[in-house]
Amino acid sequence: MNLYAKLQARAAQQKPIRVALIGAGKFGSMFLAQAVQTPGLHITGIADLSPERVQTNLNRIGWEPERAKATSVEEAIRTGQTFLCEDAIDLIQTEAVEVVIDATGSPAAGIRHALAAIEHGEHIVMVNVEADTLAGPLLAEKARKAGVVYSLAYGDQPALIAEIVDWSRACGLSVVAAGKGTKYLPIYHEVTPDTVWQHYGLTPEAAQAGGMNPQMFNSFLDGTKSAIEMAAVANACDLRPPDDGLGFPACGVDDLPHILRPKSAGGILEHEGMVEVISSLERDSRPVFRDLRWGVYAVFAAPSDYTKRCFAEYGLKTDSSGCYSSMYKPYHLIGLELGISVASAALRGEPTGQATGFRGDVVAVAKRDLKVGEMLDGEGGYTVWGKLVPAQRSLGLGGLPIGLAHRMALRRPVARGQIVTWEDVAIDQQDSAVAFRREMEQVFQTLN
């Protein structure tokens, strides 16, 4: 509750938090729009492989042209301007940078940037939840050993869920379930970039005019993004994934305590302490009453009859027993809220969510019958979608992580609905992301 005062103090001391942003897409641009309004923050540098995109987005968010005119990091520090470049590693290696934000969306790039930041003693805020799901448990462990913060990104749903879970537990409440809302129907698992826009009520022409990426938006729809985010939550909050993937029950906010309680108590959960995503659509496509499509939640249990009575006295929605209740946040503002993570890492030395173990993994599942020689095209593509499973199950069956299921050729056919394994694909053993993931699997295979 004192981050703003701490930011003001840094501003008064003329020692702002110096930030390097890697990737200036939608999330990064939203952060940049707010960073210039926040005391004690200085965007020292922005690295992006497309300088034209950076300039377009800076114009869109209203940055004055002279703000990004620095020709070097040194000039940026001296003048308070921002240095634009293409080489992220060079920017990370700058001694003046205190916090690095990876907002690239590329798992391989995220791992590379996080390791560089850790090596140079800089905190890393991982907007790139794809990288976190692929390798976050090991990255977080390396950061802890190096004495720097590795953090999920506040504003994105996993960090907001972690906050509600932490609040619940710090109040002495046992977390029964936690997760988020989304729009879901079972048929979405097989949607491709060619058919995605009809489910958003858009024409391909309108989507193109809006600069929307069909593969990215398809990953939101086909269940992959939800699986990735819930793996991050499971790993950060010591919660368990469902044994055979997310169930996406149709559920409004008033029904959270009734539906997301254990089966033994009349709900749908296999056991207490799970992650789950709720759908804003009934299975017949009718909208759910008081849905949580944009929000996050935690369901918790009263530890005593007295606490149950307090739930009733203060108007909490509960199940019929009065034992289970919930707290939720109806919206998330992605990049507009990201400064919370930056300030927390630099000023408190604390992450806004961080993997503490390897509990959930996201494996690639065939969208259709796949033939030998076909090339996998990754998250939101034509060939596979991402399914959340317990990490122990993934390790046991050798599941191929969705974060690596891109530009890999199949060595064996895979039937529709089947999990793709490492043995099914031709692997480039020299790939640094593959090597790092394999290292993490070895580390946590022993621990698990």
N, C-alpha and C positions, 0 to 999 in steps of 0.2 A: 504493500500500500504506500510505499515511499519512493517508487522509481522516479516519478516526476521530480521530486525534490532532489534526488541524487543527480538526475540529468541537469537540473538547473545549477547545481553546485559545480559540475564539470564545465558547464558553459561559463560560469562566473570565473572559474580558474583558467579559462581559455585553454582547457585540455579536453576537447571533445573526444568522444569515442570515434576512432577512425575506422571506417567500414569499407570493405571491398565487396562489391556485388558482382557475382559471376552469373550472367544470364539476365537480360533485361526484357523478358517477355511480359505476359500479363501480370503474374505475381510480383515480379521484380519492379515493374512499373508502378503498381499500386503502392508498394513500399516507398519508392522514390517520391511519389506525390506527397506522402506524409512526412518523410524524413526531413524535408526542408522546413516543415512546420514545427519540428521537434527540437527543443534546445538540447545542447550537449551531444548532438550527432553530426558527424561530417562524413559525407560520402566521398571518400578520398579517390576511389577509382571504380570504374565499371568496365568489366571485360565481357565481350560478346563477339561471337564469330561473324556477326552481321552488323557492321557499323551503321548501315543504312537503317536497319530496324531500330537500333538504339536511338538514332536521331529522330526517327518518326515517332517513337513512343515518348521521347522527352518533349517533343512539340505537343503531342496529344495531352500530356498531363500538365502542361503549362509551365515547364521549366524555361526560364529566360535564357536566351542563347549564350550569354557570357558566363553562365554558371558552369558550363561544361567546356570551357576553352583552355584549360590547363594542358600544357604540352608534355608534362612529366608529373610523377608523383610528388617530387620535390616542389614544383611550382604549385601543385594543388594544396599542399600543406601550407605553403607560404601565403597563398592568396585566399584560401578557403574555397577554391573552385574544385572541380572534379575532372580527373584525367580519364579519358576514354581510350580503350585499347582492345586488342583482340587476344592477346596472350595472357590467359588467366594465371598460369604458373608464375610468370614474371611479376604480376601484380601481387600474388600471394606472398612471394618472397621478399617483398618490400618491408623493411624493418618497421616502418611507421604504422602498418596496419595492425589493428587490435582484434577485429572480428571479421571473419570471412563468411559470406552468405552464398551457398550454392543453390541457385534457382534454375539449373539447366534442364532438369528432367531426364538427363541421361545417366543411367546407373554407373556406367564405366567412368564417365567424367566426374560424377559425384564422389566416387571412391578416390579417384586421383586427386581431386581438389582437397578433400578432407585430409588425406594423408600428408599432402604438402603443407596444409595449415597446421596440423598437429606437429609436424617436424619443425616448423618455424615458430612454435609457441603461440599460435593464434587460436582463438576460439572459433568454432565452426557451427553455424546455424544451417541445418540441412532442410531446406525447403523441398529438396529432391527426395520425396518419400520413397520413390522407386529404388534409389541407392540405399536408403535406410533399411528397407525390407530385404534387399539382397545381402547386405553386409553390415548393417548398423550395429548389431551386437558386438562384433569385433572392432569396428571403428570406435565405438563408445569406450570399450575397454582400453584401447590404445590411447585415447584421449585422457582417460582417467589416470593412466600411468604417467603420462606426460605432464599432468597438472593443468590441462586446459579443459574447457567445456565443449562437449559435443551435444547439440540440442536439436530437438524437433522444433518446427517453426510455428510459433503462436500465430493464430489466425487461420491456419489449416486445422482441419477437424481432429487429427490425432492429438495434437498438443492441447486443444480445448477439452477433449475427453480426459486426457491425463490430469488436467486441472480439476475437473469435477470429481474424478476418482480420488485424487489426493485430498480434496476438501472433505469428501465423505469419510475417508479413513481417519483424517485428522480430527474429525468430530466423533470418532469412536463408532462409526457405522460400518457394517460389513457390506462390501460391494458384491452384489449378486450378479449384475450384468452391466455392461457399459458399451456404448457404441454411438451410432449416428443414424440419421435418416437418409433415404435416397428414393428415387423413382425406380421401381423394379417390377418386372414380370419374368417368369421362367423363359419365355421365348427370347428374351434379350441376350442370353448367352451365345446365341448363334448369329446375332446381328453383325453385319460387316460395314466398312466405311461406305459401301455403295447404297446401303439401305438405312443408314443411321438417321438421316434427317427427317424422315417421315415420323419417327418416334418423338422428335422434338417439335413437330408441327411446322417444319421449315422446308422450303424447296432447296435443292442443291445450289441454285443460283443465289438465293438470299444468304445462305450460309457462306458462300464464297465471297460475296460482297462484304460480309461482316468480318472477313479474315479468319473464319473458324476452321480449325484443322479437323477433318472428319475422323482421323484415327484417334486423336486425343479425345474427342467427344464420344467416340464409340467406346473407349476404355471406361468412361464414366457410366455408360449404359450397360455394357455386357457383364458387369460384375467385377471386372478386374481391379478397377480403382478402389472399390469398396474392400476387396480382399487385401490389397496392398496396405490400405490405411488401417485395417483391423489387425493385420500382422504387426504393424508398428505399435499399435496400442497394446496388444498382447505382450510384446517384448518389453515395453516400457512400464507396464502396470501390473505385471505378474498375474495376468488373466489367461484363461485357456480358450483356444479356438474350438468350435464344434468339431467333432471327429471327422465329419465328411462334408465340410464346407458350410458356408453361411446359409441360414435358412430364409432370410429376408421375410419374416412374417409381416403381414399387413397389420399396422398398429398405429393408433393415434396416441397423443401424449397422455390422455386420461387413462388409457388402458395399459400403460407401461408396467405398473406394478402387478397387474393381473396376468398379462401374457408372459412377461419376462421374469418368471419365477420358476423354480425347479418343478419338474414333472411330479415329484412327490407331493408338491403343494398345489398342484392343479395347473401349472404353467407348461411351457414348452422346453425349458432348459434341461440339458442332460445332467447338469450339476450346477452348484453355485460357483460364481467367479468366472464368468465367461464373457467373451465379446460377441456381439450380434448387431446386424444392421436391420433396421425396420423399413418397410416399404410404405410409400405414400399412396400406393394403389392396391385395392383389393384384387384378388386373382381374376375377377371378371372385368377388370380395368376401371371400376368405379373409384373415385377419389376417396381416400380415407378421411374420416371426420377428424379435424384438428391434427393434421399430419405434422411430421417433423422433418420434412424433406431437406431443409437447409441446416438443421440443427444437430445437437449432440445431447447425450443423456447418460445418467447412471441410475440404476435401480439398487436400493440398499435395504437391509433388513434391520428392524428394531431389535436391540439386544435384550430388552426387558419389557415387562408389561407397562412400566412407568413410561418408557420411551414411546411405546405404542399409544399410550394415552396422550402424550404430548403431540404426536402426529395428528391425532384427531382434534385436539384443542386448537392447533394452529392451522387447520384447514388443509392439510396435505391430502392429496389423492392417494388412497391405499387400495390394496386388494381387499377381498371380503373378510379376511382374518384381521386386518388392521396392522399386520406385521411388515408387509412390504410397501415401500413408497419410492418416490423417484425425485430427481432434480434434473432439469434440462435447460438448455440454452437454445432458443429458437433459430438463431442465425450464426453464421460465421462470416467474417469480412476479409478473409485471406490476407493479401499483402498489406491492407490498411492497418492491420494489427501486428505486423511482423516486428515493429520496433520494440515490442515487449520482450521478445526473445533476445534481441541485440542488447538491450539495457540489462536484462537479467543476467546474461552471460558476463558482460563487462563489469557491471557494478556490484553484483551479488555473488558472482562465481557460481551461478546455479543455472541448470538447463530448464527449459519449459517442456519437460518430457525427454526421456533418454532411455535407450534400451539397457536393461539390467540383466538380460538373459536371452536365450534363443528358444522361444516358446511357439511362435507361429511362423509359417513359411507360406509362400504363394507359388504353386506349381502350375506349369502350363498344361492345359487340357485341350484336346483336339475339338475344333468347332465342327468338323466334318471328317470323313474318312481321308486320311493323309497318306500319300504314296511315297515310296522311296525316291529320293532325289529332290522332293519339294523343299523349298526354302521357307523356314519359319519367319514370320514378319512381326512378331512381338506384340506388345500391349496394344489392344484396340484394333488389331489387324484382321486379316481374312482367315488365318489358320488356327489360332489358339486364343483362349481366354484364361485368366488367372483365377485359380481356386485356392482359398485359404484352407490349410490343414495344419494339425499340430506338427511342430518341427520334428518330433521324434518319428512320426509317420513318414514325413518327407525324406528324412535321412534313411529310414529303413527301406523304402522302396526305390531310393535313388532318383527322386523326382527332379526334373529340370526346372530351376527357378524361372519364373516368367521374366525376370530382369535380364536373363541371358538368352531367352528364346527369340533371338533376332539375328537374321542372317546366318542361321545354322541350318545345314542341309540334313535331311532325314536319311539315316542308314537303314531304317526298318520302317515298315508301314505302321501307322497308329490309327486305330479305329475311333470313330466319332465318340466323344464322351470319355475317352481314356486319357489318363495322365501320361504325358511325355516324360521319358526318363533320360538320364545322361547317356545310357547305352543306345538310345534310339537315334542319337544325332552325332554328326562329325564335329569334334571339338578341337578348337585351336588351343593347344596346351600352352602356347606362348602368350596368349591373351592375358593381360594383367588383371582384368576383372574376374576372369575365370580362376586364375591362380589365387586371388585374394579370397574369393568365395570358397574355393577348395580348402584353403587354410582355415577359414572360419568353421567349415563343416568338421574338420579334424579336431579343432579345439573343442567344439561343443558336442561332438560325438562322444568324446571322453567325459565331459562334464555331465551330459544327459544320461 
